């Protein structure tokens, strides 16, 4: 099968199915990311790599799902997340800041905004994701992070957990997504 045919099939996939696949990848990201905190050595590296690959899948699917809302912001969000993941894999921590989480925070803020502006997901999920982004942005200050830990993790868990659960169970409102995509010129 050629790349063009594969890309066409992916483009024709139902938005509800794409959302559910994103939910599966998000769940795997969360589970593998949590496991990576407790597993070390080669196995820890492998688990962390699986989490990263799954999060790249979430990022790509979210970019595609949210293009009809705002293509530029969807691309910016995806870019922030890819930059953050790259920084995380390179283990860069200038002056003690966890720069990866800063980019993840920016990503969550933008995804929250895109969800809030969409008509195919509940607005409350957008608010929770923006709240998650603010929690991750506390990583800008190691002193603030140390003071707020573990409470600064709660918004991230609540936001990403709620969105993941919604995507797994309901996906998106396919009809509203198609209307939005058609109006934006993203749906044939």
N, C-alpha and C positions, 0 to 999 in steps of 0.2 A: 504494500500500500504506500503510495507516495505521500510526501509531507503535505502537499496541497490538499489531497483528499482527506487526510487526517485532520488538518486544520478546518476544513469545511464541515466535517462531522462534529467537531467540537463546537463550532459556531452554531450549528443547528440543534445542539443539545438543549433540552428544556431548561429554562431558568430555575425551575423548582428542583430539578435533578442536580444542576450545578450548585445550587445553594446547599442541598443535602450532602453532596460530595465535599463541599467546603466545610460543612459541619463535622463530617467524619475526619477530615484532615485537621480541623481545629481541635477536636477531641484527642486525636493522636498527638498533636503538638503539646497539649496540656499534660497528658499522661506521661509522654516520653520526657518532657521538660522537667516534670516533677521527679521522675525516676532518675534522671541525670544528676540530681542533687545528692542522691544517695549511693550511686554506683560510680566506681572509680576505675582507673586504668583503661585498658582497651575497650572493655564493655561499656564503660562510661562514655568514652569517645564515640562509640557506635550508637549508643542511645541518644546522645546529644546531636549527632549527625542526622539520625532519623527525625528527631524533633525539628531540626532546621529545614530539612527537605519538605516535611509536612507543612511547615509554616510558609515556605516558598509557594507550595501548592495553594494554601489559603490566600496568600497575597495575589497570586495570578487569577484565581477564581473571583476574588472580591473586586479586583480591577475590572474584570469583564462584567460582573453583576452591577457595579456602580457607575460604569461609563455613561449609561443613559441619564443619570442624575447630574453629573458634571464630569466630563471626560478629563479635564485638566486636573481637578482635585483628586480624582481617582488615580491618575497617573502619579501625582505628587505623593499621595498616600503610599502607593506601592513602592515608589522610589525611597521614601523614608524607611519603610520596613526592610527593603533589600540592603540599604546602607547600614541600618542597625544590625541586621543579621551578619553582614560582612565584618563589621567592627567587633561584634561578639565572637565570631569564629577566630578573628585575629587576636582576640583577648587584649584589646587596647583599653587602658584605664588611666588616662592622663589625670594627674592630681587626685586620684582616688575616685573620680566620678565614674559611674557606670553609664557610659555614653550610649551603649546599646539600648538601655531602657529609656533613655531620653528620646531616641528615634522611634522606639516602640510607642512611647507616650504620644508623640506627634502623630504617628500612624493611627492610634486609637482615637485621638481627637478628630482627625479628618474622617475616619470611618464613621464615628459617631455622628458627625455633621451630615455625612452623606446618607446615613440611615434615617436621620431625622427629616431630611428633605425629600427622601424617597416616599413613594406612596405604597410600596410593596412590602414594607416591614413596619412593625409597630414603632412609633416614635419613642416609646419608653426605652427600647433597645438602644437607640441612638444616644439618649441621655445617659444610660448606663455605660456605654462605650466611651463617651466623652469623660465621664467621671473616672473610668479606668485610666484613660490617658493622663488625667491630672494626677492620679496616684503614681503612675510611672514617672511622671516629670519631677517628682520629689527627688529623683536620682541626680538632679542637677547639683544638689548640695549633699555631700557625704554627712555633714553634721545633721542636717534635717532628716536624712534617711535614717541615721542611727537613732535619732530622737523618736521618729514616727514608727520605726519597725516594731512589730509586724503589722501595725494598723494601716500602713500605706499599701500593703499588699491586698487588703480587702476589696478596694474598688476594682482592681484588676481581675480578681477572682470572680467578683459579682458580675462585672460587665462582660468579660469573655465567656464566663460560664453560662450566663443567661442567653447570650447570642448563640453560643454553640448548641445549647439545648433547643432553642427555637428553630435553628436551621435543621437540626436532626429530625425534629418532630414535624414541623410545618413547611420548611423551606421558605420560599417567597410566594406572594400572591402573583402567580404567573400571568394572569390577565392584566393586572396593573403594571407589571414589569414590561410586558409587551407593548402596552399603550405608551408608557414612558419611553421605551426604546424606539418605538415608531416615531414618536414626536421628535426625538433627538436624532433620527436618521440612522439608528444603530440596528434596526430590525428589518429584515427583508419582507 
